[in-house]
């Protein structure tokens, strides 16, 4: 379990660094002197934009998956169900 968490943190760090590097490159080169149709800077800017769009779509998908599967992760909004509420536990609470 620790190994999987470590891998997830490393992947998150790589994604964040990529996001930061692409954003900084786009900001730095957005006002460059374009030489025309075969401008290498414009080509690199397009690559960075497509990479950022991919990261955003993957992050959005992960957020949706987290919301859909939050019940399996025992993430609840009720403080009395911090350890996960089962139907039996809720019935016992109502009976008391």
Buried (B, 14 or more C-beta within 10 A) or exposed (E): EEEEEEEEEEEEEEEEEBBEEBEEBBEEEEEEEEEEEEEEBBEBBEEBEEBBEEBEEEEEEEEEEEEEEEEEEEEBEEEEBEEEBEEEEEEEEEEE
